[in-house]
């Protein structure tokens, strides 16, 4: 007597029915189709195709609509069988509004596995497959799953998963290429700013690759974030705000990020740097508005008549930022031409030495007079009016005799003789230093 089969030993269970010839043929057909599409997808990745080609292939093979979205639900590619990318938007509008989409994406991103989102009365189910680049899920492949047959639905799921893998390869390649292009561009900018090209022809060629127009004058801006160590990540956010602002308001400008600084090489239509200063001031206001009064200081370099002048203009811009900060006036925009004598003074002395000089010249006024600000303001106005008491009086809205009296008091309190060239020069330099430090010592 033969022993019973294992299945018969389990009460209430029986062997599954053997598949008929039709089922076997159908399963074989599905497998052949999978293999064929897998081969096409792999070839697309090897041929350098983009996301659009993958979406079009899946849409055609499954006779449905397909889209690739990033983690911010922005559409990167879309296709619909027998239609256009715009036609695919019809299903996207419904799918994007699905109340469960965010939850499904969250689960898919965490598990790295495709899921089928239930349909509604107005839209069929949607397969959401994760697109991984490295260990991170950075995008998702959405496939409208309107198949009525279970086998076809399984085919859609398998194809979507494989297509998502291919999309990950494509996105990874694009990021590598973009990173290499960004690095190459950064290297070109660094070469221009440092002026270390092997010859003038190299520098001009580098500038041309970046979009520099030799027929137009340019200026270099150094937009530097002021210190804010208590806010981690602030430098990155500030750079992003500045870059976005410049893209919208100075599309012809060449920009580069260097640490806590954004360098801008921009065309300048005005000889007096007013256009560059205006843009710089607007950048400062935008950063303050976007990042809760975070301050940036902007220096505007000299005019560039050629790409060969870029390095010198950049050095001017950096020195201008340094001068502004050393004088305690961070958070403003200033062109190197507007520094005047300050540019020379601050290259040979530190702020404390300059303040000591002011105290030596105006010490008598600062220590003994309650009207020190009035006297010094009158003296500054007098120098601006080319030593004319009458013009100074008109600007100050006082009588000329008042100006004369105040100047006499200045001479008395400081032991200066404003009729002597040396004394007048010392007083003018001291006034300029006071202006640079904002009138404070």
C-alpha positions in Angstrom: 0.0 0.0 0.0 1.4 3.4 -1.0 1.8 6.1 1.6 -0.5 9.1 1.0 1.0 12.3 -0.6 1.9 15.1 1.7 -1.0 17.3 0.5 -3.5 14.7 1.3 -2.2 14.6 4.9 -3.5 18.2 5.5 -7.2 18.0 6.2 -9.4 20.3 4.0 -6.7 21.1 1.4 -6.2 19.8 -2.1 -3.6 20.3 -4.8 -4.0 23.5 -6.8 -5.5 23.0 -10.2 -2.9 22.6 -13.0 -2.8 25.6 -15.3 -4.4 25.1 -18.6 -2.7 25.8 -21.9 -4.3 29.2 -22.3 -3.0 30.4 -19.0 0.5 29.1 -19.7 0.5 30.9 -23.1 -0.6 34.1 -21.5 2.0 34.0 -18.8 4.7 33.3 -21.4 3.5 36.2 -23.4 3.7 38.5 -20.4 7.3 37.3 -19.7 8.3 37.8 -23.3 6.9 41.3 -23.2 8.7 42.0 -19.9 12.0 40.8 -21.3 11.6 42.9 -24.4 10.7 46.1 -22.6 13.5 45.5 -20.1 15.9 45.3 -23.0 14.6 48.5 -24.5 14.9 50.3 -21.2 18.4 49.1 -20.6 19.4 50.2 -24.1 17.9 53.7 -23.4 20.0 54.1 -20.4 23.1 52.9 -22.3 22.4 55.3 -25.2 22.3 58.4 -22.9 18.5 58.9 -23.2 16.6 61.2 -20.9 13.5 60.8 -18.7 11.2 61.8 -21.5 12.2 58.7 -23.6 11.6 56.4 -20.7 8.2 57.9 -20.0 7.2 57.6 -23.7 8.3 54.0 -23.9 6.3 52.9 -20.8 3.3 54.9 -21.9 3.4 53.3 -25.4 3.9 49.7 -24.1 1.2 49.9 -21.5 -1.1 52.2 -23.5 -1.5 54.6 -20.6 -0.2 57.8 -19.1 3.1 58.2 -17.3 4.9 61.0 -15.4 8.1 61.5 -13.5 7.9 63.9 -10.6 10.4 65.1 -8.1 10.0 65.1 -4.3 8.4 68.6 -4.6 5.7 67.2 -6.9 7.2 69.1 -9.9 6.8 67.3 -13.2 10.2 66.3 -14.7 8.7 64.3 -17.7 5.3 63.1 -18.9 3.9 61.1 -21.7 0.6 59.5 -22.8 0.0 56.8 -25.4 -1.3 58.3 -28.6 -1.1 61.8 -27.1 1.4 64.4 -26.0 3.1 65.4 -22.7 0.3 68.0 -22.4 -2.3 65.3 -22.7 -0.7 63.4 -19.8 -1.5 66.4 -17.7 -5.1 65.4 -17.6 -4.3 62.4 -15.5 -1.7 64.3 -13.5 -4.2 66.9 -12.5 -6.4 64.2 -10.9 -3.5 62.2 -9.6 -1.7 65.1 -8.0 -4.9 66.1 -6.2 -5.5 62.6 -4.8 -5.7 63.0 -1.0 -3.5 59.9 -0.4 -0.7 60.9 -2.8 1.5 62.5 -0.1 1.0 59.5 2.2 1.8 57.0 -0.6 4.9 58.9 -1.6 6.0 59.0 2.1 5.7 55.2 2.3 7.3 54.6 -1.0 10.2 56.9 -0.2 10.8 55.1 3.2 10.4 51.5 1.9 11.9 52.0 -1.6 9.1 49.8 -2.9 6.4 50.6 -5.5 2.8 50.8 -4.4 -0.5 51.1 -6.1 -2.6 54.1 -5.1 -6.3 53.4 -5.0 -8.4 55.0 -7.7 -11.5 57.2 -7.4 -14.6 57.7 -9.5 -12.7 60.2 -11.7 -9.3 58.5 -12.1 -7.9 55.0 -12.2 -5.4 53.7 -9.7 -1.9 55.0 -10.0 1.3 53.0 -9.5 3.9 55.1 -7.6 7.5 53.7 -8.0 10.5 55.2 -6.3 13.4 56.5 -8.3 16.5 56.1 -6.3 19.8 57.9 -6.9 22.3 56.2 -4.6 20.7 55.6 -1.2 18.2 58.5 -1.6 14.8 58.5 -3.3 14.8 61.8 -5.3 11.9 61.3 -7.7 8.9 59.1 -8.4 7.4 57.4 -11.5 3.6 57.6 -11.7 1.9 55.2 -14.0 -1.9 55.3 -14.6 -3.0 51.7 -14.0 -6.3 51.3 -15.8 -5.8 47.6 -16.6 -8.8 45.4 -16.0 -6.9 42.2 -16.1 -4.9 41.1 -13.1 -2.0 39.9 -15.2 -1.8 43.2 -17.1 -1.8 45.1 -13.8 1.1 43.0 -12.5 2.9 43.7 -15.8 2.4 47.4 -15.2 3.8 47.2 -11.7 6.9 45.3 -12.8 7.5 47.6 -15.7 7.1 50.6 -13.5 9.6 49.3 -11.0 12.2 48.6 -13.7 11.5 51.9 -15.5 12.0 53.7 -12.2 15.4 51.9 -11.8 16.4 53.1 -15.3 15.2 56.7 -14.4 17.5 56.5 -11.3 20.4 55.7 -13.6 19.6 58.6 -15.9 19.1 61.1 -13.0 22.4 59.9 -11.5 24.2 60.4 -14.8 22.6 63.8 -15.2 23.8 64.8 -11.8 27.3 63.7 -12.4 27.3 65.6 -15.7 25.8 68.7 -14.1 28.3 68.5 -11.2 31.2 68.2 -13.6 29.8 71.2 -15.7 29.4 73.2 -12.5 32.9 72.4 -11.4 34.3 73.3 -14.8 32.5 76.6 -14.7 33.7 77.3 -11.2 37.3 76.6 -12.3 36.9 79.1 -15.2 35.5 81.7 -12.9 38.3 81.1 -10.4 40.8 81.5 -13.2 39.3 84.9 -14.2 39.1 86.2 -10.7 42.7 85.2 -9.8 44.1 86.4 -13.2 46.3 83.3 -13.3 45.7 82.5 -16.9 48.8 81.5 -18.9 48.2 84.4 -21.3 45.7 87.0 -22.3 44.3 84.7 -25.0 43.4 82.1 -22.4 41.7 84.6 -20.1 39.6 86.0 -23.0 38.7 82.5 -24.1 37.6 81.5 -20.6 35.5 84.6 -20.3 33.8 83.8 -23.6 32.9 80.3 -22.5 31.1 81.9 -19.5 29.2 84.3 -21.7 31.3 87.4 -21.2 30.8 90.0 -24.0 34.0 91.9 -24.7 32.0 94.6 -26.5 30.3 95.7 -23.2 31.8 97.1 -20.1 31.4 95.1 -16.9 31.9 95.4 -13.2 32.6 92.8 -10.5 30.5 92.7 -7.4 31.5 91.0 -4.2 28.3 90.2 -2.2 29.6 89.0 1.2 27.4 87.7 4.0 28.2 89.4 7.3 29.1 87.1 10.2 26.1 85.4 11.9 27.6 82.3 13.6 24.5 81.7 15.7 22.4 80.7 12.6 23.7 77.4 11.1 23.0 77.1 7.4 22.4 80.8 7.0 25.3 81.2 4.4 23.8 78.6 2.2 20.3 80.1 2.3 21.6 83.6 1.8 23.6 82.5 -1.3 20.5 80.9 -2.6 18.4 84.1 -2.2 21.1 86.1 -3.9 21.5 83.7 -6.8 17.8 83.5 -7.4 17.5 87.3 -7.3 20.3 87.8 -9.7 18.9 85.2 -12.1 15.7 87.2 -12.3 17.1 90.8 -12.3 20.5 90.3 -14.1 20.2 87.3 -16.4 23.3 88.4 -18.4 25.5 88.3 -15.2 28.0 85.6 -14.5 27.7 84.4 -10.9 29.8 82.2 -8.7 29.7 81.1 -5.1 32.9 81.4 -3.1 32.3 80.4 0.5 30.3 83.2 2.2 30.5 85.3 -0.9 28.7 85.5 -4.2 30.8 87.0 -7.0 28.9 88.7 -9.9 30.4 89.8 -13.2 27.7 92.0 -14.7 27.4 94.3 -17.7 27.4 98.0 -16.6 25.6 100.5 -18.8 26.5 103.5 -16.6 30.0 104.8 -16.4 29.5 105.9 -12.8 28.7 102.4 -11.4 25.2 103.5 -10.5 23.6 100.4 -12.2 25.8 98.0 -10.3 25.3 99.8 -7.0 21.5 99.9 -7.5 21.5 96.1 -8.2 23.7 95.5 -5.1 21.4 97.6 -2.9 18.4 95.7 -4.1 20.2 92.4 -3.3 20.8 93.6 0.2 17.2 94.5 0.7 16.1 91.1 -0.7 18.3 89.2 1.7 17.1 91.2 4.6 13.5 90.6 3.6 13.9 86.9 3.1 16.2 86.1 6.0 15.0 88.3 8.9 17.3 91.3 8.6 20.4 89.2 7.8 23.0 91.7 6.5 25.3 91.4 3.5 27.9 93.9 2.4 28.6 94.6 -1.3 31.7 96.0 -2.9 31.6 97.1 -6.5 34.9 97.0 -8.4 36.2 99.2 -11.1 35.1 99.1 -14.7 36.2 96.2 -16.9 36.9 97.2 -20.5 38.1 93.7 -21.2 38.2 90.3 -19.6 41.8 91.0 -18.7 40.4 93.6 -16.2 38.2 91.2 -14.3 40.8 90.2 -11.7 41.6 93.8 -10.9 37.9 94.7 -10.6 37.4 91.7 -8.3 40.3 92.7 -6.1 38.8 96.3 -5.9 35.4 94.8 -4.9 37.0 92.6 -2.1 39.0 95.6 -0.8 35.9 97.7 -0.8 34.0 95.1 1.3 37.0 95.0 3.7 37.2 98.8 4.0 33.4 99.1 4.7 33.6 96.5 7.4 36.8 97.9 9.0 35.1 101.2 9.3 32.1 99.6 11.0 29.5 100.3 8.2 28.6 96.7 7.2 25.3 96.2 5.4 25.7 98.7 2.6 26.7 98.7 -1.1 29.6 100.9 -2.2 31.6 101.3 -5.4 35.4 101.5 -5.2 35.3 105.0 -6.8 33.1 106.3 -4.0 35.7 105.4 -1.4 37.8 108.5 -2.3 40.7 109.1 0.0 39.4 106.3 2.3 40.7 103.8 -0.2 44.3 105.0 0.4 43.9 105.7 4.1 42.7 102.3 5.0 45.4 100.5 3.0 48.1 102.0 5.2 46.5 102.2 8.6 44.1 100.3 10.8 40.9 101.9 12.2 42.3 102.5 15.7 45.2 104.5 14.2 42.8 106.6 12.1 40.6 107.3 15.1 43.7 108.3 17.1 44.6 110.7 14.3 41.1 112.3 14.5 41.4 112.7 18.2 44.8 114.4 17.8 43.4 116.9 15.2 39.9 117.6 16.8 40.7 116.6 20.4 40.1 120.2 21.7 36.6 120.2 20.2 35.7 116.7 21.3 36.8 117.2 24.9 35.8 120.8 25.7 32.8 121.7 23.5 29.2 120.7 23.8 28.7 121.8 20.2 31.3 119.4 18.8 28.9 117.8 16.2 27.7 121.3 15.1 31.2 122.6 14.7 32.5 119.5 12.8 29.4 119.4 10.6 30.0 123.0 9.7 33.7 122.4 9.0 32.8 119.4 6.7 30.2 121.5 4.8 32.8 124.3 4.5 35.3 122.0 2.8 32.6 120.6 0.5 31.7 124.1 -0.5 35.4 124.7 -1.6 36.2 126.8 1.5 33.3 129.2 0.8 31.5 130.4 3.9 28.7 131.8 1.8 27.9 128.5 0.0 28.3 126.6 3.2 25.8 129.0 4.9 23.3 128.4 2.1 23.6 124.7 2.5 23.3 124.8 6.2 20.5 127.4 6.1 22.3 129.8 8.5 23.8 133.2 8.2 27.4 133.4 6.8 28.5 135.1 10.0 27.4 132.0 11.9 29.6 129.8 9.7 32.5 132.2 10.2 32.0 132.2 14.0 31.9 128.4 14.1 35.1 128.1 12.0 36.8 130.5 14.4 35.8 128.4 17.3 37.2 125.3 15.5 40.5 127.1 15.1 40.6 128.2 18.7 39.7 124.8 20.1 42.1 122.8 17.9 45.0 125.3 17.4 44.5 124.9 13.7 44.9 127.7 11.2 42.6 127.0 8.3 44.4 129.6 6.2 47.5 127.4 6.3 47.6 124.5 3.7 49.0 121.9 6.1 46.5 122.6 8.9 43.6 122.7 6.4 44.8 119.3 4.9 45.0 117.7 8.3 41.5 118.9 9.1 40.1 117.7 5.8 41.6 114.2 6.2 40.2 114.0 9.7 36.8 115.0 8.4 37.0 112.3 5.8 37.9 109.7 8.4 34.9 110.8 10.5 32.7 110.4 7.5 34.0 106.9 6.9 33.3 105.8 10.4 29.9 107.3 10.5 30.8 110.3 12.7 31.7 108.1 15.7 35.0 107.5 17.5 
